[in-house]
Amino acid sequence: MSVPNQRPARGSAATYRSGAYTSLLPWQVRERRFKLVGLGRRGLAPDDVYAFLDRVANDMAAVYAALAASRRETAVIKDALRRWQSDQARARTDRGPEA
């Protein structure tokens, strides 16, 4: 039985996350803003953070584009395989029963 939010078994390729989890999209990374720290407190330079987030968003956009291209290519290959299988079945039927 699977328990929500439970860590998968060691060595498992699965990841654990909530069922309500949604993947980040590049625009969400680009639009993310952080609170500024007050005077005398430690913090990150906002320009550095936003430059990094923009780089991450660009990488994510490239990955999503590659995934979409891969899915389109897969659909074309599956369609070609179905046509080939139909042609083979039709040719076998036209030849008649094998003696």
Backbone torsions as a table, in degrees:
resi	resn	phi	psi	omega
1	MET	NA	134.4	-178.9
2	SER	-92.7	133.4	179.1
3	VAL	-107.7	128.4	-179.6
4	PRO	-56.1	143.0	177.8
5	ASN	64.8	16.5	178.7
6	GLN	-89.8	139.4	179.2
7	ARG	-67.0	135.0	179.9
8	PRO	-68.7	163.1	179.6
9	ALA	-60.8	148.9	-179.8
10	ARG	-58.1	134.7	-179.7
11	GLY	87.7	-7.9	178.9
12	SER	-73.8	143.5	179.6
13	ALA	-81.7	-10.5	-177.0
14	ALA	-73.4	156.1	173.3
15	THR	-110.6	161.5	177.8
16	TYR	-111.8	134.7	176.9
17	ARG	-163.7	160.0	179.9
18	SER	-64.9	151.3	175.4
19	GLY	-64.7	-21.6	179.7
20	ALA	-87.2	-2.3	-178.0
21	TYR	-65.5	132.7	173.4
22	THR	-122.5	140.7	-179.0
23	SER	-65.6	147.3	175.5
24	LEU	-72.7	144.8	174.7
25	LEU	-107.3	154.6	-177.1
26	PRO	-53.0	-41.0	-178.2
27	TRP	-65.1	-30.3	179.1
28	GLN	-68.0	-36.8	177.8
29	VAL	-68.7	-45.3	-179.0
30	ARG	-61.3	-37.4	-175.3
31	GLU	-84.5	-9.8	-176.1
32	ARG	-62.8	132.9	177.8
33	ARG	-125.1	149.7	-178.0
34	PHE	-119.3	153.3	177.3
35	LYS	-68.5	142.5	175.4
36	LEU	-82.0	146.5	179.3
37	VAL	-85.5	152.9	-179.7
38	GLY	-74.5	170.4	178.5
39	LEU	-62.6	140.7	177.6
40	GLY	80.2	2.6	179.5
41	ARG	-110.6	156.0	177.4
42	ARG	-78.1	155.0	178.1
43	GLY	-176.5	-176.5	180.0
44	LEU	-103.6	150.1	176.8
45	ALA	-71.2	118.6	-176.9
46	PRO	-54.3	-39.8	-179.3
47	ASP	-62.1	-38.9	178.6
48	ASP	-67.1	-42.5	179.7
49	VAL	-62.0	-47.4	-177.5
50	TYR	-69.1	-33.7	175.8
51	ALA	-64.3	-41.4	178.4
52	PHE	-65.7	-45.0	179.3
53	LEU	-61.2	-37.2	178.0
54	ASP	-65.8	-39.2	177.5
55	ARG	-64.5	-43.5	178.1
56	VAL	-62.0	-43.5	180.0
57	ALA	-62.6	-40.1	178.3
58	ASN	-64.5	-41.8	177.4
59	ASP	-63.6	-41.4	178.6
60	MET	-63.4	-41.2	179.3
61	ALA	-61.6	-41.0	178.5
62	ALA	-64.2	-40.7	179.4
63	VAL	-65.3	-45.3	178.8
64	TYR	-62.5	-38.7	178.5
65	ALA	-65.4	-42.6	178.6
66	ALA	-64.8	-39.1	178.1
67	LEU	-63.6	-43.7	178.9
68	ALA	-62.9	-42.2	178.6
69	ALA	-63.7	-40.4	178.9
70	SER	-64.2	-41.2	178.4
71	ARG	-65.2	-39.3	177.0
72	ARG	-64.0	-43.8	179.2
73	GLU	-62.9	-41.1	178.3
74	THR	-61.1	-42.5	179.3
75	ALA	-62.4	-40.9	178.9
76	VAL	-64.3	-44.0	-179.5
77	ILE	-65.5	-42.5	178.2
78	LYS	-61.6	-41.1	179.4
79	ASP	-64.2	-43.0	178.9
80	ALA	-63.8	-40.2	178.8
81	LEU	-64.3	-42.6	178.3
82	ARG	-61.3	-43.7	178.3
83	ARG	-62.2	-43.4	179.9
84	TRP	-62.3	-44.6	179.4
85	GLN	-62.2	-40.9	178.1
86	SER	-63.8	-43.1	178.2
87	ASP	-61.4	-41.3	179.7
88	GLN	-65.8	-42.1	179.3
89	ALA	-65.4	-41.6	179.0
90	ARG	-64.1	-42.5	179.4
91	ALA	-64.1	-39.8	179.3
92	ARG	-65.1	-39.9	178.5
93	THR	-66.6	-39.5	179.4
94	ASP	-66.1	-30.9	179.7
95	ARG	-73.0	-24.2	-180.0
96	GLY	87.0	-177.9	-178.9
97	PRO	-66.5	139.5	-179.6
98	GLU	-78.8	139.3	-177.2
99	ALA	-91.2	NA	NA
